[in-house]
Amino acid sequence: MGTRPVDAILKQLDSGPGSLLLCPAVGRFRRSLPLGAGVVPGLTIGTLTVLGQTHPVVAPADAHGSVAEIAVDDGVVPTEYGAELYRLGPRTERNEAAGNSRGGGNAACAAAQLAVRSPTEGMFYRRRDPQSPPYVELGDIVELGQALGLVEVMKSFNQVRYTGAGLPARAKIVAIPAADNSEITLGQILFVLEPA
């Protein structure tokens, strides 16, 4: 806890639209984005453990697009400086859903999408316990006040809820950029929704 985010390296492709997100240091990387996920500056794309310290890896300034290819295996994998993590395709309307993950609270995004952000740093869990199903899945319709996940801070578990002023009564889960059982930072986007 308390480790600072590090920016991934952005490399524009020489031929055609798109870019690469590269590893910023030697370490062990765990990815957190699925294929098709929208990427904007400040979005956490995974974690990197260096010398026993785990840091969130965030998309750097000018990183926009959607994940067209994932270059690292699932789980924690050894990576070197400059290793390819993700290949991004051109930006689509849905990419704007992530917004700037370093803000706070729940915020409206472009194209009438909404971001539910972490209220604190801690460990994020999508389920009550390892045997329970996730609180929500992609495509689920949720209502105001509904629990979406948990954030653990010093053995205290806090529910993350779909709540906030001006939000529609019902919304659909369209992306879950934060990985289950992962370290998260204050204001990091956990869920992206659109009015149902």
C-alpha positions in Angstrom: 0.0 0.0 0.0 1.1 3.6 -0.5 3.2 2.8 -3.6 3.1 5.4 -6.3 1.7 4.8 -9.8 4.2 4.6 -12.6 3.4 5.5 -16.2 3.6 2.9 -18.9 5.7 3.9 -22.0 3.7 4.9 -25.0 5.0 4.2 -28.5 3.1 5.3 -31.6 3.0 2.7 -34.4 5.0 3.7 -37.5 2.5 2.2 -39.9 -1.2 3.0 -39.4 -3.2 4.2 -36.4 -2.7 2.8 -33.0 0.1 2.6 -30.4 1.8 0.3 -27.9 1.9 0.4 -24.2 5.3 -0.8 -22.9 6.6 -1.9 -19.5 8.3 1.0 -17.7 10.8 -1.1 -15.7 12.1 -4.7 -15.1 9.8 -6.5 -12.8 6.7 -8.8 -12.6 3.7 -7.5 -14.4 0.0 -8.4 -13.8 -2.4 -7.1 -16.5 -5.8 -5.8 -15.6 -7.4 -4.9 -19.0 -9.5 -7.2 -21.2 -9.6 -7.1 -25.0 -11.7 -4.2 -26.2 -11.2 -2.1 -23.0 -11.1 1.6 -23.5 -7.8 3.3 -22.5 -7.3 6.9 -21.5 -4.5 8.8 -19.6 -4.3 7.8 -15.9 -6.2 4.5 -16.3 -4.6 1.6 -14.4 -3.6 -1.0 -16.9 -2.0 -3.5 -14.4 0.5 -3.7 -11.6 4.3 -4.0 -11.6 6.3 -5.6 -8.7 9.9 -4.3 -8.5 12.1 -5.4 -5.6 9.1 -6.5 -3.6 7.1 -3.3 -4.0 4.0 -3.4 -6.2 3.1 -0.3 -8.2 0.0 0.5 -10.2 0.9 1.0 -13.9 -1.1 3.7 -15.5 -1.7 4.8 -19.1 0.5 7.9 -19.8 -0.5 11.2 -21.3 -1.8 10.9 -24.9 -2.7 7.2 -24.4 -6.1 6.8 -26.1 -7.7 3.8 -27.8 -9.0 0.4 -27.1 -7.1 -2.8 -26.3 -6.7 -4.6 -29.7 -4.1 -7.1 -28.5 -2.7 -8.3 -25.2 1.0 -9.1 -25.3 1.4 -10.6 -21.8 0.0 -13.8 -20.4 -2.6 -13.9 -17.6 -1.2 -13.9 -14.0 2.0 -12.4 -12.8 4.7 -12.6 -15.5 8.4 -11.5 -15.6 8.8 -8.5 -17.9 11.7 -6.4 -19.0 12.0 -2.7 -19.6 10.3 -1.8 -22.9 8.4 -5.1 -23.2 5.1 -4.8 -25.0 2.1 -5.0 -22.7 -0.8 -4.0 -24.9 -1.4 -2.9 -28.5 -4.0 -0.2 -28.8 -6.3 0.3 -31.7 -7.9 3.6 -32.7 -10.1 5.4 -30.2 -13.8 4.7 -30.3 -16.7 6.5 -28.6 -16.7 3.9 -25.8 -13.0 4.7 -24.9 -14.1 7.9 -23.3 -15.9 5.9 -20.6 -12.8 5.6 -18.5 -12.3 9.3 -17.9 -9.4 10.5 -15.8 -8.8 7.9 -13.1 -7.0 10.3 -10.8 -10.2 12.2 -10.0 -12.6 11.3 -7.2 -16.2 10.0 -6.7 -18.5 8.9 -9.5 -18.3 11.0 -12.6 -20.2 11.2 -15.9 -18.1 10.3 -18.9 -18.5 11.2 -22.6 -21.2 9.5 -24.6 -23.4 9.4 -21.5 -21.2 6.8 -19.7 -20.4 6.7 -16.0 -17.4 5.7 -14.0 -17.5 4.3 -10.5 -14.2 5.1 -8.9 -12.4 3.8 -5.8 -13.1 5.9 -2.7 -9.7 5.0 -1.3 -6.5 3.0 -1.9 -6.6 -0.6 -0.9 -7.4 -4.1 -2.2 -10.3 -4.5 -4.6 -12.5 -7.6 -4.6 -15.4 -8.4 -6.9 -17.0 -10.9 -4.5 -17.8 -11.2 -0.8 -15.5 -14.2 -0.3 -13.6 -16.6 -2.6 -16.6 -19.0 -2.8 -19.2 -16.4 -3.7 -20.1 -15.2 -7.2 -19.1 -11.7 -8.2 -21.4 -8.9 -7.1 -21.9 -7.9 -10.8 -20.8 -9.1 -14.2 -20.5 -7.4 -17.6 -23.9 -6.7 -19.0 -25.7 -6.7 -15.6 -28.3 -4.0 -14.9 -27.8 -2.3 -11.6 -29.9 0.1 -9.5 -29.0 3.0 -7.3 -27.5 1.9 -4.0 -26.6 -1.6 -5.3 -23.2 -3.0 -4.1 -20.7 -3.6 -7.0 -17.6 -4.8 -5.1 -15.5 -4.4 -2.0 -12.4 -2.4 -1.1 -10.3 -3.6 1.8 -8.3 -1.1 3.9 -6.4 -2.5 6.9 -8.7 -5.5 7.3 -11.8 -3.2 7.1 -14.1 -4.0 4.1 -16.0 -1.2 2.4 -18.7 -1.8 -0.2 -18.4 0.1 -3.5 -21.9 1.1 -4.5 -23.6 2.5 -7.6 -24.6 5.8 -6.0 -24.2 9.5 -6.5 -26.1 12.7 -7.4 -27.6 12.9 -10.8 -27.1 9.3 -11.8 -29.8 7.4 -13.6 -31.9 5.0 -11.5 -30.7 2.0 -13.5 -27.4 1.4 -15.4 -25.7 -1.3 -17.3 -22.1 -2.5 -16.5 -20.1 -2.1 -19.8 -16.5 -2.5 -18.5 -14.7 -3.6 -15.3 -11.2 -2.3 -15.7 -10.0 -3.2 -12.2 -8.8 -6.7 -11.7 -10.3 -8.8 -8.9 -8.1 -9.2 -5.9 -5.8 -6.3 -7.0 -4.3 -3.3 -5.3 -6.0 -0.1 -6.3 -5.4 3.6 -5.9 -7.7 6.5 -4.8 -9.9 7.5 -7.7 -9.1 4.5 -9.8 -11.9 3.5 -12.1 -13.5 0.2 -11.0 -16.6 0.0 -13.2 -17.9 1.8 -16.3 -21.7 1.9 -16.8 -24.1 3.4 -19.2 -27.8 4.3 -18.6 -30.1 1.3 -19.0 
